[in-house]
Every structure is written in structure tokens, then in C-alpha cells.
């Protein structure tokens, strides 16, 4: 199955300033951010990431 994008309904925008992705946060805060993304990614597969093995 091939997905096609209707290019009349999307716009490509470029940032003028370069974003290096650095987040001003403590290691615990950064871990917490990544953990939320991890739980969401596993949820897409129908798996509860917080369930103990």
C-alpha cells in the first residue's frame, strides 16, 4: 500500500534558526520526557510499558 500526500494541502516551512535539540533540564527531567515518549510508543503496539516483567 502506497501513501500519497496531497501537496496542495501541505506546506514545507524551514526554520531560520538552527535548533540543536538541546533541552535545558536536569538528567531526571530529561529521563522523564523520554519515558513519556517511550510509553506512548509502546502503547501504539498495545503494550503497557509500565507493566513489570
Secondary structure by P-SEA (a helix, b strand, c coil): cbbbbccccbbbbbbcccccccccccaaaaaaaaaaaaaaaaaaacccccccc
